[in-house]
Amino acid sequence: MKKIKDRIVLGLICGVIAGFPSRILNTLEYYVGLTDVKYGQTAANLFLPEDKVNTKEAQITASLNNHVGLGILGSLIVYLLTATGRDHAALKGIGIGAVSWVAVYGLGAKFGVEVRSKKPLAPILSFIDHILFWALCGILAAKIGANFLFPDFQQAKANKVN
């Protein structure tokens, strides 16, 4: 399998791929009634009034917002792994996922970006979704990124020369 050599491209691809299971989980949680807010509605709410978040235009806006965000977040985990190594990639992803969840649900509300759910389980499920996304993103980046991007490969190569 050909490995991806560019950090940004690797981050974009990993972010978008890792985002699918989280979106599917959120949609299932929504239809089962465990949460009353879908991520797309929250993303659309950043750009559109609340009464417009269920329109076709809002779905397009939400999708664009979501994919840009996933690419940025994917690039963040790639840069972390290329700085610190591929070891414990899932655990590193989980750590960043926990911090991002706190930022979205905690700090976001302080700056007027609120996730408006009336169901008490919704934030917990969102936490699980964030952890899943980041862990998967870390694993993907470690697997499909070119070896030379990661310091563990550079160290092994230097040890081999000595």
C-alpha positions in Angstrom: 0.0 0.0 0.0 1.3 3.4 -0.9 1.8 5.6 2.1 0.8 9.3 2.3 3.8 11.6 2.5 2.3 15.0 3.1 1.1 15.8 6.6 -1.8 18.1 5.6 -3.1 15.6 3.0 -2.7 12.8 5.5 -4.6 14.8 8.1 -7.4 15.7 5.7 -7.9 12.1 4.6 -7.7 10.6 8.1 -10.0 13.3 9.5 -12.7 12.7 6.9 -12.5 8.9 7.1 -12.5 8.9 10.9 -15.5 11.2 11.0 -17.8 8.8 9.3 -18.3 6.4 12.2 -18.9 9.3 14.6 -21.5 10.8 12.3 -23.2 7.4 11.9 -23.2 6.9 15.6 -24.7 10.3 16.2 -27.4 9.7 13.6 -28.3 6.4 15.2 -28.4 8.0 18.7 -30.7 10.7 17.3 -33.1 8.2 15.6 -33.2 6.0 18.7 -34.0 9.0 20.8 -30.9 9.1 23.0 -30.0 12.6 21.8 -32.1 15.4 20.3 -29.3 17.1 18.4 -27.4 15.9 15.3 -24.0 17.2 14.6 -25.1 18.6 11.3 -27.7 20.7 13.1 -25.1 22.1 15.5 -22.7 22.8 12.6 -25.4 24.5 10.6 -26.4 26.6 13.7 -23.0 28.3 13.5 -23.9 29.9 10.2 -27.7 29.9 10.1 -30.6 30.8 12.4 -32.0 28.0 14.6 -35.2 27.8 12.6 -33.3 27.1 9.4 -31.1 24.2 10.5 -33.3 21.5 9.0 -33.3 22.8 5.4 -31.5 21.4 2.4 -29.2 24.5 2.4 -28.4 23.9 6.1 -27.5 20.3 5.3 -25.0 21.5 2.7 -23.6 24.1 5.0 -23.3 21.6 7.8 -21.6 19.1 5.6 -19.1 21.7 4.4 -18.5 22.9 8.0 -18.1 19.3 9.2 -15.7 18.2 6.6 -13.5 21.3 6.9 -13.4 20.8 10.7 -12.6 17.1 10.3 -9.7 17.9 8.0 -8.3 20.5 10.4 -8.7 18.1 13.4 -7.1 15.3 11.4 -4.2 17.5 10.6 -3.8 18.3 14.3 -3.5 14.7 15.2 -1.1 14.1 12.3 1.2 16.9 13.5 1.0 15.6 17.1 2.0 12.1 16.0 4.8 13.4 13.7 6.2 15.3 16.6 5.8 12.6 19.3 5.8 9.3 17.4 3.3 6.7 16.4 3.4 4.8 19.7 0.1 4.9 21.5 -1.6 6.7 18.6 -5.1 5.7 19.8 -4.4 6.9 23.3 -2.9 10.2 22.1 -6.0 10.6 20.0 -8.3 9.9 23.0 -6.5 12.5 25.0 -7.0 15.2 22.3 -10.6 14.0 21.9 -11.3 14.6 25.6 -9.8 18.1 25.3 -11.7 18.9 22.1 -15.0 17.7 23.8 -14.3 20.0 26.7 -13.6 22.9 24.3 -16.8 22.3 22.3 -19.2 21.7 25.2 -17.5 23.8 27.9 -15.6 26.7 26.4 -17.8 26.9 23.3 -20.8 27.8 25.5 -18.8 30.7 27.1 -18.3 32.1 23.6 -21.8 31.7 22.5 -21.5 28.4 20.6 -23.9 26.3 22.5 -24.9 22.7 21.9 -28.6 22.8 22.8 -29.7 19.4 23.9 -32.5 18.7 26.3 -31.4 15.1 26.9 -28.9 14.6 29.7 -27.3 11.6 27.9 -26.4 13.7 24.8 -23.1 15.2 26.1 -21.9 11.8 27.3 -22.7 10.2 24.0 -20.9 13.1 22.3 -17.9 12.5 24.5 -17.9 8.8 23.3 -18.2 9.9 19.7 -15.3 12.4 20.1 -13.1 9.7 21.7 -14.0 7.3 18.9 -13.2 9.8 16.2 -9.8 10.9 17.6 -8.7 7.3 18.4 -9.6 6.2 14.9 -7.9 9.2 13.4 -4.7 8.5 15.3 -4.7 4.9 14.3 -5.3 5.8 10.6 -2.6 8.4 10.6 -0.1 6.0 12.1 -1.0 3.3 9.6 -1.3 5.2 6.3 1.3 7.9 6.9 4.8 7.5 5.3 7.3 6.1 7.8 9.7 9.0 7.4 7.2 11.4 8.9 7.4 9.9 12.3 10.3 10.3 14.8 10.2 6.6 15.8 11.2 5.7 12.2 13.9 8.4 12.2 15.3 7.0 15.5 15.3 3.4 14.2 17.0 4.5 11.0 19.7 6.4 13.0 20.3 3.4 15.3 20.7 1.2 12.2 23.4 3.4 10.8 25.4 3.4 14.1 
